[in-house]
Amino acid sequence: MMPSMSPKRRFLAAMLGGPVDRLPVGNVVSVATVEPMEAAGVWFPRAHLDAAEMAHLAAAGHTVLRYDTVMPVFSVVQEAAALGCEITWGDSTTMPAARTHPFASTERPVVPEGWMDAASIQVLLDALSQLRKELGSRVVIVGKVMGPWSLSYHLMGVENFLLNTILDPDRVCGSLGALKEVTVAFAKAQIEAGADIICMADHATGDMVSPKMYWDILLPIHQEIVAEVGCPMVLHCCGNTSDRLQYFSQAGFDSFHFESKVDLERAVAVVAGKMTLMGNINNPELLLCGTPDQVNAACQSVITAGVQILAPECAVPLTTPTANLKAAVAAANANRAAGL
């Protein structure tokens, strides 16, 4: 049996394909829920808008859940707010959303000057700096950015953007090119502020975008982003992405965070030796509505299949029980104790 590793060393080693003392458990998307909000006295929407409260709530990912990571980005609209979208910041039971789409009527998308100085950007950078001081020597500090495809959804509107992939591909490429620079700049700023790794969420999902379109349009941009950011990176993409796993594995990401809709065995077989895998623990049926025993059984399936990091499949529902989120750590510890 390997000697015990620190959470930080364990997660980074697993993410990069190295040996570990036990399977790590981590979050590269939000695990902020009502129970830790109650315990910490920190609530949405202030946790999206106040750096100290953001950092305090994010820390619960390690101090309460005992995960090997902390991640302070609880929404998908930090960049959208800075780029001119009007945002509804939600409340303790609802997530923020963009209400307007500034690129919807523009022929040539242009990123506004000074967007990095916006409050939504600076709050996150300050929170990362605080987490680095408090927990950076022990756990992995995860930064998160939206990729240019997802940012285009926010800035142009989903339906408008997807229609333009067929009707006006030059406009789509203009949006992706402009917003790629936002993704790269924000990722680099987060690393400078204290993040160890970056999760890039780019929702080129199987029910909205063809594999060929990913190959033709987005794959080269993802390759450029990975090269320019230059730190360990995770790709997160929602939905069933089984038909584009081979393309994701060519983008250069170190790891792929994936949903339970993706077949476990297929995912492991397709990306083996090209990038590691994390995630796959179902949110709506298991983590939200199941029991710790059911979560444990799902974790055992993930471990047996050969996934390198246990994690919820996506940002967890706000009313998810803490006991279910902690069950993943118990499963990982049980496997270490059993010598598996």
C-alpha positions in Angstrom: 0.0 0.0 0.0 1.3 3.5 -0.9 2.0 5.9 1.9 -0.8 8.5 2.5 -0.7 11.5 0.2 -1.9 15.0 0.8 -5.2 15.9 -0.9 -3.3 18.2 -3.3 -0.7 15.7 -4.3 -3.2 12.9 -4.7 -5.5 14.9 -7.0 -2.8 16.3 -9.2 -1.1 13.0 -9.5 -4.3 11.3 -10.5 -5.3 14.0 -12.9 -2.0 13.7 -14.7 -2.1 9.9 -14.8 0.2 9.0 -12.0 -0.1 6.6 -9.1 -2.1 7.5 -6.0 -2.7 6.2 -2.5 -6.4 6.1 -3.2 -8.8 7.5 -5.8 -9.2 11.2 -5.2 -12.6 12.9 -4.9 -12.8 16.4 -6.3 -15.1 19.1 -7.7 -14.2 21.1 -10.8 -17.8 22.4 -10.9 -19.9 23.7 -8.0 -20.8 21.6 -5.0 -22.2 24.5 -3.0 -25.5 23.5 -1.5 -28.0 24.8 1.0 -26.7 22.7 3.9 -23.2 24.2 3.9 -24.7 27.7 3.3 -26.7 27.2 6.5 -23.7 26.0 8.4 -21.5 28.9 7.2 -24.1 31.6 7.2 -23.2 32.3 3.6 -25.9 32.4 1.0 -26.5 32.9 -2.7 -26.6 35.4 -4.3 -24.0 37.1 -2.1 -21.6 34.2 -2.5 -21.5 35.1 -6.2 -20.7 38.7 -5.5 -18.6 38.9 -2.3 -15.0 37.5 -2.4 -14.8 36.6 1.3 -18.2 34.8 1.3 -17.3 33.1 -2.0 -14.0 31.8 -0.5 -15.7 30.8 2.7 -18.4 28.8 1.0 -15.9 27.2 -1.5 -13.7 26.1 1.4 -16.5 23.8 2.6 -15.8 21.6 -0.3 -12.7 20.5 1.7 -13.5 21.3 5.3 -17.0 19.8 5.3 -17.1 17.4 2.4 -13.4 16.4 2.7 -12.9 16.6 -1.1 -9.3 17.0 -2.4 -10.2 20.3 -4.1 -12.0 23.6 -3.6 -13.7 25.6 -6.4 -15.3 29.0 -5.9 -17.1 29.5 -9.2 -20.7 28.6 -8.3 -22.3 30.0 -11.5 -21.7 30.1 -15.3 -22.2 33.8 -15.7 -19.1 35.5 -14.2 -17.7 36.3 -17.6 -21.2 37.0 -19.1 -21.7 39.7 -16.5 -18.4 41.3 -17.3 -19.1 41.2 -21.0 -22.3 43.1 -20.8 -25.1 40.6 -20.2 -27.8 41.6 -17.7 -27.7 39.0 -15.0 -30.4 37.7 -12.7 -28.3 36.6 -9.7 -30.9 34.2 -8.3 -31.3 33.3 -4.6 -30.6 30.5 -2.2 -32.6 28.0 -4.3 -32.0 29.3 -7.9 -28.9 29.8 -9.9 -27.9 33.0 -11.8 -28.8 33.4 -15.5 -28.1 35.8 -18.3 -31.2 37.9 -19.3 -29.8 39.7 -22.3 -27.4 38.8 -25.1 -25.3 41.8 -26.3 -23.9 40.0 -29.4 -27.4 39.0 -30.7 -27.7 41.9 -33.0 -24.1 42.7 -33.8 -22.6 41.7 -37.1 -19.0 41.7 -35.8 -18.8 40.6 -32.1 -16.4 42.9 -30.2 -15.3 42.2 -26.6 -15.8 45.4 -24.5 -12.6 47.0 -23.2 -11.9 46.8 -19.5 -14.0 43.7 -19.0 -11.4 42.2 -16.7 -12.0 45.1 -14.2 -15.7 44.1 -13.8 -16.8 43.3 -10.3 -17.8 39.7 -11.2 -14.2 39.0 -12.4 -12.4 40.7 -9.6 -14.5 39.0 -6.9 -13.4 35.6 -8.2 -9.8 36.6 -8.4 -9.9 37.9 -4.9 -11.6 34.7 -3.7 -8.9 32.5 -5.3 -6.2 34.6 -3.6 -7.8 34.1 -0.2 -8.2 30.3 -0.8 -4.6 30.1 -1.8 -3.5 31.7 1.5 -5.8 29.5 3.6 -5.7 26.1 1.9 -3.3 26.3 -1.0 -0.6 24.2 0.6 -3.0 21.3 1.3 -5.7 21.1 -1.4 -6.0 21.8 -5.1 -7.5 25.3 -5.9 -9.6 25.0 -9.0 -10.2 27.9 -11.3 -13.0 27.8 -13.8 -13.7 29.5 -17.1 -16.3 29.2 -19.8 -15.1 28.2 -23.2 -15.8 30.3 -26.3 -18.7 28.1 -27.4 -20.5 28.5 -24.1 -19.7 32.2 -24.0 -21.3 32.5 -27.4 -24.5 31.0 -26.0 -24.5 33.7 -23.4 -23.6 36.6 -25.7 -25.7 35.7 -28.7 -28.4 33.5 -27.2 -28.4 29.7 -27.6 -30.9 29.5 -30.5 -29.4 32.5 -32.3 -25.9 31.1 -32.1 -26.8 27.6 -33.1 -28.8 28.9 -36.1 -25.8 30.9 -37.2 -23.6 27.8 -37.2 -25.6 26.9 -40.3 -26.7 30.2 -41.7 -23.7 32.4 -41.0 -20.7 30.4 -40.0 -18.4 33.4 -40.5 -20.3 35.2 -37.7 -19.9 32.2 -35.5 -16.2 32.0 -36.1 -15.9 35.7 -35.3 -17.6 35.2 -32.0 -15.5 32.2 -31.1 -12.3 34.0 -32.1 -13.2 37.1 -30.0 -14.3 35.1 -27.0 -11.3 32.7 -27.1 -9.2 35.6 -25.9 -11.6 36.1 -23.0 -11.2 32.4 -22.0 -7.4 32.6 -22.2 -7.0 35.9 -20.4 -9.4 34.9 -17.5 -7.7 31.5 -17.1 -4.3 33.1 -16.9 -5.6 35.7 -14.4 -7.0 32.9 -12.2 -3.7 31.0 -12.2 -1.9 34.2 -11.2 -4.4 34.7 -8.4 -3.9 31.3 -6.9 -5.6 28.5 -8.9 -3.6 25.3 -9.4 -5.6 24.0 -12.4 -8.3 25.3 -14.7 -11.6 23.7 -15.6 -12.9 24.9 -18.9 -16.7 24.4 -19.4 -17.6 24.4 -23.1 -20.9 22.9 -23.8 -20.6 21.5 -27.3 -23.0 18.8 -26.2 -24.2 15.8 -28.2 -27.8 17.0 -28.3 -26.9 20.4 -29.7 -23.7 20.1 -31.8 -22.6 17.4 -34.2 -19.2 15.7 -33.7 -18.2 17.0 -37.2 -18.9 20.6 -36.2 -16.7 20.1 -33.1 -13.9 18.7 -35.2 -14.2 21.4 -37.9 -14.7 24.5 -35.8 -14.0 24.0 -32.1 -11.2 21.5 -31.8 -8.5 23.8 -33.3 -9.7 26.6 -30.9 -9.5 24.3 -27.9 -6.0 23.2 -28.9 -5.0 26.8 -29.1 -6.5 27.6 -25.6 -4.7 24.6 -24.0 -1.4 25.7 -25.5 -1.8 29.4 -24.5 -3.0 28.8 -21.0 -0.2 26.4 -20.3 -1.4 24.9 -17.0 -3.1 21.6 -16.1 -6.6 21.8 -17.6 -9.9 19.9 -17.4 -12.6 20.0 -20.0 -16.2 19.9 -18.7 -18.9 19.2 -21.2 -22.5 18.3 -20.3 -24.7 15.6 -21.8 -23.9 12.5 -23.8 -20.5 13.1 -25.4 -19.7 9.5 -26.3 -19.6 10.3 -30.0 -16.9 13.0 -29.7 -14.6 11.6 -27.0 -12.0 10.7 -29.5 -11.9 14.4 -30.6 -11.8 15.7 -27.0 -8.8 13.5 -26.4 -7.0 15.3 -29.2 -7.5 18.8 -27.8 -4.6 18.5 -25.3 -6.7 18.6 -22.1 -5.2 16.6 -19.2 -8.6 15.4 -18.0 -12.2 15.2 -19.0 -15.1 15.8 -16.5 -18.1 13.9 -17.8 -21.7 13.0 -17.1 -23.4 9.8 -16.3 -25.1 9.8 -19.7 -21.7 8.7 -21.1 -21.0 5.0 -21.1 -18.3 4.3 -18.5 -16.5 1.5 -20.3 -16.6 3.2 -23.6 -15.2 6.4 -22.2 -12.3 4.6 -20.5 -11.5 2.7 -23.6 -11.6 5.7 -26.0 -9.4 8.1 -24.0 -7.0 5.6 -22.4 -3.5 7.0 -22.4 -4.6 10.3 -23.9 -6.3 12.0 -20.9 -7.7 11.0 -17.6 -11.4 10.9 -16.5 -13.3 12.4 -13.6 -16.9 12.5 -12.7 -19.9 10.4 -13.8 -21.7 10.2 -10.4 -25.3 11.0 -11.3 -26.8 14.1 -9.9 -30.6 14.0 -10.2 -31.2 10.4 -9.3 -28.4 9.5 -7.0 -26.8 12.6 -5.3 -30.1 14.5 -5.0 -32.6 11.8 -4.4 -30.6 8.6 -3.5 -29.0 7.3 -0.4 -25.4 7.1 0.7 -25.4 3.4 0.0 -26.7 4.0 -3.5 -24.0 6.6 -4.1 -21.4 4.2 -2.8 -22.5 1.5 -5.2 -22.2 4.0 -8.1 -18.8 5.0 -7.0 -17.7 1.3 -6.9 -18.8 1.0 -10.6 -16.8 4.1 -11.5 -13.7 2.8 -9.6 -14.0 -0.6 -11.3 -14.3 0.9 -14.7 -11.0 2.7 -14.3 -12.0 6.4 -13.9 -9.2 8.3 -12.2 -11.2 10.8 -10.1 -14.5 10.5 -8.4 -16.7 13.5 -8.8 -20.4 14.6 -9.3 -21.2 14.7 -13.0 -22.0 18.4 -13.0 -22.8 21.3 -10.6 -24.9 19.6 -7.9 -28.5 20.7 -7.3 -28.7 23.1 -4.4 -30.7 20.8 -2.1 -28.4 17.8 -2.5 -27.8 16.2 0.9 -24.3 16.6 2.3 -24.4 12.9 3.4 -24.6 11.9 -0.2 -21.8 14.1 -1.3 -19.6 12.8 1.5 -20.4 9.2 0.5 -17.9 9.4 -2.4 -15.1 10.1 0.0 -16.2 7.1 2.1 -16.2 4.9 -1.0 -12.7 6.0 -1.9 -11.4 5.4 1.6 -13.1 2.0 1.8 -11.3 0.9 -1.4 -7.9 2.0 0.1 -8.6 0.1 3.3 -9.4 -3.0 1.2 -6.2 -2.6 -0.7 -8.1 -2.0 -4.0 
